[in-house]
Amino acid sequence: MNEAGKGQRAEGKRYRQLTPEILWAGCMVLFSFFAITISAHAMSGREVYGKVHEVRSKMLDRKTEVTMVLFDKGGGKRTRTLVEYGKKAEPEAYKVLVVFKSPPDLKDVGFLMFAHTFADRDLWAYFPEYKRVRRIPTTSQDDSFFGSDFTYDDFGGPPNLDDYKFSILKEESFDGRACYVVEVTPKIRRKYTRYIVWVAKDLWVHLKIDYYQDKEIYRTGVFRNIKIIEGIPTPLFLTVENRKTGHRTELTIESIKYHTHFTDDLFTQRSLERAGK
Amino acid sequence: MLRGDPRDCPDDMRTCDDGKQKVCPYGKIVICMKKQLVTVILLLFSSSACLAGDFLSISGRLDLLGVVALESDSIMEDPSFTGRLKIDTPPSKWSLHSWLEGGWDGSVKLPAKDHSLLKLYDEVYQSNTPWLEFKEFYLSFSAKDLELRAGVQRYSWGRLDEYPINDLLNPWDYTRFILRTLEDRKIGAPSLSANLNKDNWSLDAVWIPRFVPYRLAMPDERWSGVPGISALLHIPNAEVIPDEPNLPSRTFNNGVFGLRVRHAGEIEWALNFFHGYDPRPVVKTTSLVINPQPGKVLVDAGYVPDFHKMTSIGMDAAAVKGDCSLRAETAYSFNRWFNTRQELWGYPPSPGPGVFPLNPNEHKSDTLDYGVAADYRIIEDVLLTMQAQQTVVIHRPDTLYVRQFETLLWANLKVFWMNQKVETNLNLAYNPEHGDGMAKANAWYIFTDSWKAGLMMVVFTGPPQSMFGRFSKNDQVEAELVYSW
């Protein structure tokens, strides 16, 4: 075959690729791309989290009774029950008091959190064995909450949005609900260097969170059995699994009451020492 | 009250008939049902879980402890068994709290001194087993900012671990030295207390109307910790009789009063005032008496616990700095008493039968105490606590055993493993002035929500009169099994 023949065939090939169908498909792809881009700009990651923040702020005034079951990799399990009291605390952000009811070793152990702003928190813990209230450094907030796969931070209110960067990675459904999948990155390095979060589009609550330490998933939290309670979407069953150790914690909300409007007396060191009594 | 001393009764009245009580001619009741009673109470402990309901909150704990002494010439200890029962009425304006403990104390030398089933508030030597004790038993009245309590109470003032400088209200039970936790060492004192809270301020006032003494192990028991009498214990068939002290009269004038003002903030701080008897043991020499009897030699070791009034004014504070939780305490105490070096007490070098008057061995001085502690979370589940404290004896004569500056350094490394299913602790204490110290390591394994087991090893070193060195023959390994509900 001569060079001219080769060139004609090559021209023919090029021509065949640009059929009207292919051009139409290309336009659709371009349109979709622009549509997604326009949509992403309409709802940024920060805006998604603004909605989540709004819902979580509504949850602050509450009393919750919780059962936590800790599962070992080997199948052993331990059960903890606790009561959590929360309060929106203008001009502060919020206050939280958590008191263990069982097991016997942890009975009346408690911790108190004062969030002056959504970023600035003070933590205290009380251990009846020592009869003393101890201040806990705020850096401990990502530590395990009494052996469970939850952290102290999980029992606090919503975070300060300015401390994180948000970007929407994609949209997909999880547990049958349409979600935004948002990457959340703390601006200051914490134990978890980033989070991939599935946020339900219709309720603005978390459905799933992957907690990353650098490139590896450290733990995964899944939020299920979402009910609307007193107008607030509330996941009543939470599972957090440590992907490194295989340890898992299931948290069931046995009862929850919102709009409790507790007085400030409940959120004092004295109250912490008296197990909220 | 269940009390009576069979030794006050004639011989024929000392023996019990199948658990029945007898009354001796002196009118004292001989309690012969102790073991049965304790058995019933322990059964109550274990069945109390069924009694818990909406009206009462009941929890409890059963604890079996075995000790292996590592020194062959150490005083031995039998296994111990302890039951604890806590009962609370539901929170309301008026509420009742009870914390009852009881069991069998293996550190008591048998036959046990038979004086009371319930631990008393007017005796230093209470080596009774089986035993019962109300660690706490009080009625509370709560109003908006005010809480009043009346009954047997324990208080925790100050911030330091192990030896808080301002924590003086409850005397300690030294019958296991400091192997018990700080709160377990404290003897509940019948007292009145008030707590007033307003915003970030809190005021605590405590009045213990009747003086309560500390408790010591009998001189020939494992944790007596009086080194000078070790030579006496080697006298064949020696029976060391403790001198029960003449306690200060139990009048209001000899009561204890404490006041604490706290402020919560970025730095939390408190001012403390204490006036009453010093809860830290000091002994007064009398005469060494060695009295041979048919089949035994009665020995009066020649010292008796002594009690002195003191006043202390102190301050404590806590703050968080970065990854550290910092704590500090200081106090100036007026009129504290100390013992002289034991070689100056005047014990004869080779004791034989007779009466040997001993030299005065106490000296009074003001002291200044201060200390700092830091809790540092190295990584998650690994917590290091370091503490340094010092006592300055203001007017110290050369005869005192304590130095002008007495330092105590503590370190504790707590590590949780397997999501807190296993807890290990390494605890070190060191006094550089006398070169004495203690190393304690323990590990707990949590089987279920109710069962856990632990192993502990403790080693002491130092000269005989030093804080830890006096127990240098008490190195031991402990095994403990706990059931709680």
Interface residues (C-beta under 8 A of the other chain):
Chain A: L70 D72 G76 R78 T79 S102 P103 P104 D105 K107 D122 E129 Y130 K131 R132 R134 R135 I136 P137 T138 T139 S140 D142 D143 S144 F146 G147 S148 D149 K191 T245 H247 D265 T268 Q269 R270 R274 K277
Chain B: S59 G60 R61 P91 S95 K144 D145 E147 R154 S156 R159 T181 L182 E183 N195 N197 S202 A264 E268 A318 A319 V320 G322 D323 C324 S325 D375 R377 E380 D381 F416 M418 N419 Q420 K421 I446 T448 D449 S450 K452 S484 W485
